[in-house]
Amino acid sequence: MTPEPGSFRDASNRIFYHQGEVFRSLSAEATANWHQLRQTAFFQELVKSGAVVGTETEDRPEITAPVSSHWTGVLRHERLPFISYPYEWTFGMLKDAALLHLEVLERALENGWTLKDGSAYNVQWRGQRPVFIDVSSFEPYRAGDSWIGYRQFCMMFIVPLLLKAHRDIQLAPLCRSNLEGVDPEEGMKFISMRDILRRGVFTHLYLHARLQGRAKQAETRMQAPASSPGKWPIRQTREMTLGMVQSIRRMVGKLERKGGATVWSDYEKTHSYDNVSLAEKKHFVERHVRGKRWRMVYDLGSNTGTFARLCSDHADQVVAVDQDELAVDTLYRRLKAEKPGNVTPLVMPLSNASPDQGWRGRERKSFDSRGKPDLILCLALIHHMVISANIPMRDFLQWLCGFAAAVVVEFVGPDDEMTLQLLKNKRNAYPDYTQGQFESIAASMFEIIDSAPLKEGRRRIYFLQPKLPSVQSQTAT
């Protein structure tokens, strides 16, 4: 039994793993709620549609017995292929995750239930489709209660979305720096007076910040505040709460990101390949990808996902990562227009990939420790890592080698026009950045199975297989 260290915040349940399966242990109250919930038609429909993670009661003694002294019930969940976090999602992904959360809450309220929180971490991805994973969040609705998760939902969903939609503030740094979301008072620092009347800002950001500020002042004066942030001063009916949720859902649905483009979001039009070289590159990748079913593929530096989508026919799951949020959002919008697939796009600077975070550095796991790819695509990325980010080539290749996966890597040579562009404002000429040095370092960690020239020899693409650890140690010695 392996406990999930990030599941401690709700005292009514815990997540743990056993032999590749995902389980949730429940308190007595949570167990009673579950037995009611699983019999409701609305919950069964949410699971069937894929909106809520597949969940069943677990009764195998070898699973239930070890936890029975502390917990009353155990559930078994469908295992999702990859866990990601809100600070790795695009605007479109965060918006759709918010809409799913509100849809689930709306269906619950219509049927006499509610959700006790509003955490963005309660949503994960099955390919490009969001899925609600926290079944222990469902509770029977009690007369007079408002949605107690409203303030949390604002901090984790609404405030970041408003800042992106109205001020084009980058989401990832904000959400990554504070795992609780964006505090309303902090959010107001990005808002001008003319923004206050924009869609959603006055109600869900400005008023929250004012109420929170008054509560702090009252606390300083040792007085009870007139009202607490996130709580309504009057007793609410279920119909009032449902109306509020429906209003929020309409507001979020109308939010759109600001227009614009980046070099990488238009990569398919602005890349430096001619048709012949691009076809050669695609042929090389496809030749080494087809013929085997890959369990997990990482496309690192995916841009708008051309090669991630190429791999999707030969893989169970593809995780496409790029630091350009607009390029990744472009990929996400394209994936949404297609049938349910197996590509999950993420925003992340690979020179500063998501680290271990939260309580004792265990609550949210680093990117490196969350998945076990058996194939990595690393196309036209190495020059950005070595020259732009000043990461030594050996360190970069050691990082790739640490995944113990096959690698398709494209070396962008020192005379390639994209490399020359990166070198324009660099004093260091990077004399060690050569094809020969790359092959020498790569050969110490991988078996070079195949390679081919691209762009008249200015680039070269390789298919590498990791050496056994004992072989690497001998080579290094």
C-alpha positions as CSV (number, residue, x, y, z in Angstrom):
1,M,0.0,0.0,0.0
2,T,1.5,3.3,-1.1
3,P,-0.2,6.4,0.3
4,E,-0.6,9.5,-1.9
5,P,1.2,12.3,0.1
6,G,-0.9,15.0,-1.5
7,S,-4.3,13.8,-0.3
8,F,-4.1,14.8,3.3
9,R,-6.1,18.0,3.1
10,D,-9.5,16.4,3.4
11,A,-9.7,14.5,6.7
12,S,-12.6,12.3,5.5
13,N,-10.5,10.3,3.0
14,R,-7.1,9.3,1.7
15,I,-5.8,8.2,-1.7
16,F,-3.4,5.2,-1.9
17,Y,-2.0,2.9,-4.6
18,H,-1.6,-0.8,-4.8
19,Q,-0.2,-2.9,-7.7
20,G,-1.0,-0.1,-10.2
21,E,-4.5,0.5,-9.0
22,V,-5.9,3.7,-7.3
23,F,-8.0,3.5,-4.1
24,R,-9.7,5.9,-1.8
25,S,-10.3,5.1,1.9
26,L,-13.3,6.8,3.5
27,S,-14.4,7.8,7.0
28,A,-17.7,6.6,8.3
29,E,-19.6,9.7,7.2
30,A,-17.9,9.7,3.8
31,T,-18.8,6.0,3.4
32,A,-22.5,6.6,4.2
33,N,-22.5,9.5,1.7
34,W,-20.9,7.2,-1.0
35,H,-23.5,4.5,-0.6
36,Q,-26.3,7.1,-1.1
37,L,-24.4,8.8,-4.0
38,R,-23.7,5.7,-6.0
39,Q,-27.4,4.8,-6.3
40,T,-28.4,8.2,-7.7
41,A,-29.2,8.4,-11.4
42,F,-27.4,11.8,-11.8
43,F,-24.1,10.4,-10.5
44,Q,-24.3,7.3,-12.6
45,E,-24.9,9.5,-15.7
46,L,-21.9,11.7,-14.8
47,V,-19.7,8.6,-14.6
48,K,-21.1,7.1,-17.7
49,S,-20.5,10.3,-19.7
50,G,-16.9,10.5,-18.5
51,A,-17.4,13.7,-16.6
52,V,-16.6,11.9,-13.3
53,V,-13.9,9.4,-12.8
54,G,-15.0,5.7,-12.9
55,T,-15.5,4.6,-9.3
56,E,-16.6,1.3,-7.6
57,T,-16.9,0.0,-4.1
58,E,-13.8,-2.1,-3.2
59,D,-14.5,-5.2,-1.2
60,R,-11.4,-7.5,-1.7
61,P,-10.1,-8.4,1.8
62,E,-6.5,-8.0,0.8
63,I,-7.2,-4.3,0.0
64,T,-9.8,-3.4,2.7
65,A,-8.3,-5.3,5.7
66,P,-5.0,-3.2,5.9
67,V,-7.0,0.0,6.1
68,S,-10.0,-1.1,8.2
69,S,-8.6,0.0,11.5
70,H,-8.6,3.7,10.5
71,W,-11.2,3.8,7.7
72,T,-14.7,2.5,7.2
73,G,-14.9,2.0,3.4
74,V,-12.7,1.7,0.4
75,L,-13.3,2.8,-3.3
76,R,-11.4,1.8,-6.4
77,H,-10.9,4.5,-9.1
78,E,-10.2,4.3,-12.7
79,R,-6.5,5.1,-13.1
80,L,-5.8,8.1,-15.3
81,P,-2.7,8.0,-17.5
82,F,-1.0,11.2,-16.3
83,I,-1.5,13.6,-13.4
84,S,-1.1,17.3,-14.2
85,Y,-1.7,20.5,-12.2
86,P,-3.5,23.8,-12.9
87,Y,-0.3,25.7,-13.3
88,E,0.5,23.5,-16.3
89,W,-2.8,24.2,-18.1
90,T,-3.6,26.8,-20.8
91,F,-6.4,29.3,-20.6
92,G,-8.7,27.1,-22.6
93,M,-7.9,24.1,-20.3
94,L,-8.5,26.0,-17.1
95,K,-11.7,27.4,-18.5
96,D,-13.0,24.0,-19.5
97,A,-12.0,22.5,-16.2
98,A,-14.0,25.3,-14.5
99,L,-17.0,24.6,-16.7
100,L,-16.8,20.9,-15.9
101,H,-16.6,21.6,-12.1
102,L,-19.7,23.9,-12.4
103,E,-21.6,21.4,-14.5
104,V,-21.0,18.7,-11.9
105,L,-22.0,21.0,-9.1
106,E,-25.2,22.1,-11.0
107,R,-26.2,18.5,-11.6
108,A,-25.6,17.8,-7.9
109,L,-27.7,20.7,-6.7
110,E,-30.6,19.8,-9.0
111,N,-30.6,16.4,-7.3
112,G,-30.2,17.4,-3.7
113,W,-26.5,17.2,-3.4
114,T,-23.6,19.7,-3.4
115,L,-19.8,19.8,-3.6
116,K,-18.0,20.8,-0.4
117,D,-15.0,22.5,-2.1
118,G,-14.0,24.2,-5.3
119,S,-10.4,23.0,-5.9
120,A,-8.9,23.0,-9.4
121,Y,-6.9,19.9,-8.3
122,N,-10.2,18.0,-8.3
123,V,-10.0,18.0,-12.1
124,Q,-7.7,15.9,-14.2
125,W,-7.5,15.0,-17.9
126,R,-8.3,11.9,-19.9
127,G,-6.5,12.9,-23.2
128,Q,-7.9,16.4,-23.9
129,R,-11.1,15.8,-21.9
130,P,-11.4,17.1,-18.3
131,V,-12.7,14.6,-15.7
132,F,-13.8,15.3,-12.1
133,I,-11.9,13.0,-9.7
134,D,-12.9,13.8,-6.1
135,V,-16.0,11.8,-5.4
136,S,-15.6,12.4,-1.7
137,S,-16.4,16.1,-2.4
138,F,-20.1,15.2,-3.0
139,E,-22.3,15.7,0.1
140,P,-26.1,15.9,0.6
141,Y,-27.3,19.4,0.4
142,R,-28.4,20.9,3.7
143,A,-31.2,23.5,3.7
144,G,-29.9,27.0,4.1
145,D,-26.3,26.3,3.0
146,S,-24.6,28.2,0.3
147,W,-21.8,26.6,-1.7
148,I,-18.9,26.7,0.8
149,G,-16.4,26.0,-2.0
150,Y,-17.2,29.3,-3.8
151,R,-14.2,31.3,-2.5
152,Q,-11.8,28.5,-3.3
153,F,-13.3,28.2,-6.8
154,C,-12.8,32.0,-7.3
155,M,-9.2,31.8,-6.2
156,M,-8.3,28.7,-8.3
157,F,-10.5,29.3,-11.4
158,I,-12.3,32.6,-11.7
159,V,-9.6,35.1,-10.7
160,P,-6.8,33.6,-12.9
161,L,-9.3,33.4,-15.8
162,L,-10.4,37.0,-15.4
163,L,-6.7,38.2,-15.2
164,K,-5.9,36.3,-18.4
165,A,-9.1,37.3,-20.3
166,H,-9.0,41.0,-19.4
167,R,-5.3,41.7,-18.7
168,D,-3.5,39.0,-20.5
169,I,-1.6,38.0,-17.4
170,Q,0.3,34.7,-17.7
171,L,-1.5,32.0,-15.6
172,A,1.3,29.6,-14.9
173,P,3.6,31.7,-12.7
174,L,0.6,32.9,-10.7
175,C,-0.8,29.5,-10.1
176,R,2.5,27.8,-9.6
177,S,3.7,30.3,-7.0
178,N,0.6,29.8,-4.7
179,L,-1.0,26.4,-4.7
180,E,-4.1,27.9,-3.1
181,G,-4.8,30.0,-6.1
182,V,-4.8,33.8,-6.7
183,D,-5.9,35.8,-3.6
184,P,-8.5,38.4,-4.6
185,E,-6.6,41.2,-3.0
186,E,-3.5,40.2,-5.0
187,G,-5.6,39.9,-8.1
188,M,-6.9,43.4,-7.7
189,K,-3.4,44.8,-8.0
190,F,-3.5,43.8,-11.7
191,I,-6.9,45.4,-12.3
192,S,-7.5,49.0,-13.4
193,M,-10.6,51.0,-12.5
194,R,-12.0,50.6,-16.0
195,D,-11.6,46.8,-15.7
196,I,-13.9,46.6,-12.7
197,L,-17.1,46.7,-14.8
198,R,-15.8,44.0,-17.2
199,R,-17.5,40.7,-17.2
200,G,-17.2,38.9,-13.8
201,V,-14.7,41.3,-12.3
202,F,-17.0,43.4,-10.0
203,T,-18.8,40.4,-8.5
204,H,-16.2,37.7,-8.3
205,L,-13.0,39.7,-7.8
206,Y,-13.6,43.3,-6.6
207,L,-16.3,42.5,-4.0
208,H,-14.3,39.6,-2.7
209,A,-11.2,41.7,-2.3
210,R,-13.2,44.4,-0.5
211,L,-14.9,41.9,1.9
212,Q,-11.6,40.3,2.6
213,G,-9.9,43.6,3.3
214,R,-12.7,44.6,5.7
215,A,-12.5,41.2,7.5
216,K,-8.7,41.8,8.0
217,Q,-9.3,45.3,9.4
218,A,-12.0,44.0,11.8
219,E,-9.7,41.2,12.9
220,T,-7.0,43.8,13.6
221,R,-9.4,45.8,15.8
222,M,-10.4,42.5,17.5
223,Q,-14.0,42.9,16.2
224,A,-16.1,40.3,14.4
225,P,-16.5,41.2,10.7
226,A,-19.9,41.9,9.4
227,S,-19.5,39.1,6.9
228,S,-16.7,36.7,5.9
229,P,-15.3,36.4,2.4
230,G,-17.0,33.6,0.5
231,K,-20.0,33.5,2.7
232,W,-23.4,35.0,2.1
233,P,-24.8,37.2,4.8
234,I,-28.3,35.7,4.3
235,R,-29.6,32.2,4.5
236,Q,-29.7,30.7,1.0
237,T,-32.1,28.3,-0.5
238,R,-31.0,25.5,-2.8
239,E,-32.6,27.4,-5.7
240,M,-30.6,30.5,-4.9
241,T,-27.4,28.5,-4.8
242,L,-28.3,26.8,-8.0
243,G,-29.0,30.1,-9.7
244,M,-25.7,31.5,-8.5
245,V,-23.8,28.5,-10.0
246,Q,-25.7,28.8,-13.3
247,S,-24.8,32.5,-13.4
248,I,-21.1,31.8,-12.8
249,R,-21.2,29.1,-15.5
250,R,-22.6,31.5,-18.1
251,M,-20.0,34.1,-17.1
252,V,-17.1,31.7,-17.4
253,G,-18.4,30.3,-20.7
254,K,-18.3,33.8,-22.2
255,L,-14.7,34.6,-21.1
256,E,-12.2,34.6,-24.0
257,R,-8.5,35.1,-24.0
258,K,-7.0,38.2,-25.7
259,G,-6.0,37.8,-29.3
260,G,-2.5,37.8,-30.7
261,A,0.2,35.4,-31.8
262,T,3.7,34.3,-30.9
263,V,6.4,32.8,-33.1
264,W,5.7,29.4,-31.8
265,S,1.9,29.6,-32.0
266,D,2.3,30.1,-35.8
267,Y,5.1,27.6,-36.0
268,E,3.5,25.5,-38.8
269,K,3.7,28.6,-41.0
270,T,6.9,30.1,-39.8
271,H,9.2,27.1,-39.3
272,S,12.5,27.0,-41.2
273,Y,11.8,23.7,-43.0
274,D,11.1,23.3,-46.7
275,N,8.5,20.7,-47.7
276,V,11.1,18.1,-48.5
277,S,13.0,18.4,-45.2
278,L,9.8,18.4,-43.2
279,A,8.6,15.3,-45.0
280,E,12.0,13.6,-44.2
281,K,11.7,14.5,-40.6
282,K,8.1,13.1,-40.4
283,H,9.2,9.9,-42.2
284,F,12.0,9.3,-39.7
285,V,9.8,9.8,-36.7
286,E,7.0,7.7,-38.1
287,R,9.4,4.9,-39.1
288,H,10.7,4.5,-35.6
289,V,7.3,5.0,-33.9
290,R,5.1,2.6,-35.9
291,G,5.3,-1.1,-35.4
292,K,5.1,-0.9,-31.6
293,R,2.4,0.2,-29.2
294,W,4.0,2.8,-26.9
295,R,2.5,3.1,-23.4
296,M,3.5,6.7,-22.8
297,V,5.1,9.2,-25.2
298,Y,6.5,12.6,-24.2
299,D,6.8,15.3,-26.9
300,L,9.1,17.8,-25.3
301,G,9.0,21.1,-27.1
302,S,5.9,20.2,-28.9
303,N,4.9,23.6,-30.4
304,T,1.5,23.1,-31.9
305,G,1.6,19.3,-31.7
306,T,2.3,18.1,-35.2
307,F,4.5,15.2,-34.0
308,A,2.5,14.5,-30.8
309,R,-0.6,13.9,-33.0
310,L,1.5,11.7,-35.4
311,C,2.5,9.5,-32.4
312,S,-1.0,9.4,-31.0
313,D,-2.0,6.5,-33.4
314,H,0.8,4.4,-32.0
315,A,0.5,5.2,-28.2
316,D,-1.8,4.8,-25.3
317,Q,-1.0,8.3,-24.1
318,V,0.9,11.3,-25.4
319,V,1.9,14.2,-23.2
320,A,2.8,17.3,-25.3
321,V,4.8,19.9,-23.4
322,D,5.9,23.4,-24.5
323,Q,6.6,26.7,-22.7
324,D,4.6,28.8,-25.2
325,E,1.1,29.0,-23.7
326,L,-0.5,30.2,-26.9
327,A,1.0,27.4,-29.0
328,V,-0.2,24.8,-26.5
329,D,-3.6,26.4,-26.4
330,T,-3.7,26.2,-30.2
331,L,-3.0,22.5,-29.9
332,Y,-5.7,22.1,-27.2
333,R,-8.4,23.8,-29.3
334,R,-7.5,21.6,-32.2
335,L,-7.7,18.5,-30.1
336,K,-11.1,19.5,-28.8
337,A,-12.5,19.7,-32.3
338,E,-11.5,16.0,-32.8
339,K,-13.0,12.8,-31.4
340,P,-11.9,12.0,-27.8
341,G,-8.2,11.3,-28.1
342,N,-5.1,10.4,-26.1
343,V,-3.0,13.6,-26.3
344,T,-2.8,15.9,-23.2
345,P,-1.1,19.3,-23.8
346,L,0.7,21.1,-21.0
347,V,2.5,24.4,-20.6
348,M,5.9,24.3,-19.0
349,P,9.3,25.8,-19.4
350,L,11.5,22.7,-19.7
351,S,14.5,24.6,-18.4
352,N,12.5,25.1,-15.2
353,A,10.1,22.1,-15.2
354,S,7.5,21.8,-12.5
355,P,9.3,20.9,-9.2
356,D,8.1,19.1,-6.1
357,Q,5.9,21.5,-4.2
358,G,3.6,22.0,-1.3
359,W,3.8,20.5,2.2
360,R,7.3,19.0,2.7
361,G,7.8,19.1,-1.1
362,R,5.5,16.1,-1.4
363,E,2.1,17.5,-2.1
364,R,2.5,18.2,-5.8
365,K,5.1,16.1,-7.6
366,S,7.7,17.2,-10.0
367,F,7.3,16.6,-13.7
368,D,10.2,14.2,-13.8
369,S,8.6,11.9,-11.2
370,R,5.0,11.8,-12.4
371,G,5.3,9.7,-15.5
372,K,7.3,6.8,-17.0
373,P,7.5,7.4,-20.8
374,D,8.9,4.7,-23.0
375,L,9.4,7.1,-25.9
376,I,10.5,10.8,-25.8
377,L,10.4,13.1,-28.8
378,C,12.9,16.0,-28.5
379,L,12.7,17.8,-31.8
380,A,14.4,21.1,-32.4
381,L,14.8,21.7,-28.7
382,I,18.4,21.2,-27.8
383,H,19.7,24.5,-29.2
384,H,17.2,26.4,-27.0
385,M,18.2,24.4,-23.9
386,V,22.0,24.8,-24.5
387,I,22.2,28.2,-26.0
388,S,19.1,30.1,-24.7
389,A,19.0,28.5,-21.2
390,N,22.8,27.9,-20.9
391,I,22.3,24.3,-19.8
392,P,25.3,22.1,-20.6
393,M,24.7,19.6,-23.3
394,R,25.8,16.7,-21.1
395,D,23.4,17.8,-18.4
396,F,20.5,18.0,-20.8
397,L,21.3,14.5,-22.3
398,Q,21.6,13.1,-18.8
399,W,18.2,14.5,-18.0
400,L,16.7,12.7,-21.0
401,C,18.6,9.5,-20.1
402,G,17.2,9.6,-16.6
403,F,13.7,8.7,-18.0
404,A,15.1,5.4,-19.3
405,A,13.1,5.8,-22.5
406,A,13.9,5.6,-26.2
407,V,14.5,9.1,-27.6
408,V,14.1,10.7,-31.0
409,V,16.2,13.8,-30.8
410,E,17.0,16.4,-33.4
411,F,20.4,18.1,-33.2
412,V,20.2,21.6,-34.6
413,G,23.7,22.3,-35.9
414,P,25.8,25.4,-35.2
415,D,25.4,26.6,-38.8
416,D,21.7,26.3,-38.8
417,E,19.9,29.7,-39.2
418,M,17.9,29.2,-36.0
419,T,21.1,28.5,-34.0
420,L,22.8,31.5,-35.5
421,Q,19.8,33.7,-34.5
422,L,20.1,32.5,-30.9
423,L,23.9,33.3,-30.9
424,K,23.4,36.9,-32.1
425,N,23.4,38.4,-28.6
426,K,25.7,35.9,-27.0
427,R,29.3,36.6,-26.1
428,N,30.0,32.9,-25.6
429,A,30.3,31.3,-29.0
430,Y,29.7,27.8,-27.6
431,P,32.6,26.1,-29.3
432,D,31.6,22.7,-27.8
433,Y,28.2,22.9,-29.4
434,T,29.0,20.6,-32.3
435,Q,27.6,17.5,-33.9
436,G,30.7,15.5,-33.0
437,Q,30.4,16.5,-29.3
438,F,26.7,15.7,-29.3
439,E,27.3,12.3,-30.7
440,S,30.2,11.6,-28.3
441,I,28.1,12.5,-25.3
442,A,25.0,10.7,-26.6
443,A,27.0,7.5,-27.3
444,S,28.1,7.4,-23.6
445,M,24.5,7.2,-22.5
446,F,22.6,5.7,-25.4
447,E,22.9,3.3,-28.2
448,I,22.7,5.3,-31.4
449,I,20.4,3.1,-33.4
450,D,19.8,5.3,-36.4
451,S,20.3,8.8,-37.7
452,A,19.6,10.9,-40.8
453,P,20.5,14.4,-42.1
454,L,18.0,17.1,-42.3
455,K,18.0,20.5,-44.0
456,E,21.0,19.7,-46.2
457,G,23.0,18.5,-43.2
458,R,22.6,21.6,-41.0
459,R,20.6,19.3,-38.7
460,R,20.6,15.6,-37.9
461,I,17.9,13.5,-36.3
462,Y,18.7,10.4,-34.2
463,F,16.9,7.4,-32.7
464,L,18.5,6.5,-29.4
465,Q,18.0,3.6,-27.0
466,P,19.2,3.9,-23.4
467,K,22.1,1.8,-22.3
468,L,21.7,-0.4,-19.3
469,P,22.9,1.4,-16.1
470,S,25.9,-1.0,-15.8
471,V,27.0,-0.1,-19.3
472,Q,26.7,3.6,-18.7
473,S,28.8,3.3,-15.5
474,Q,31.5,1.4,-17.4
475,T,31.5,4.0,-20.2
476,A,31.7,6.9,-17.8
477,T,34.6,5.2,-16.0
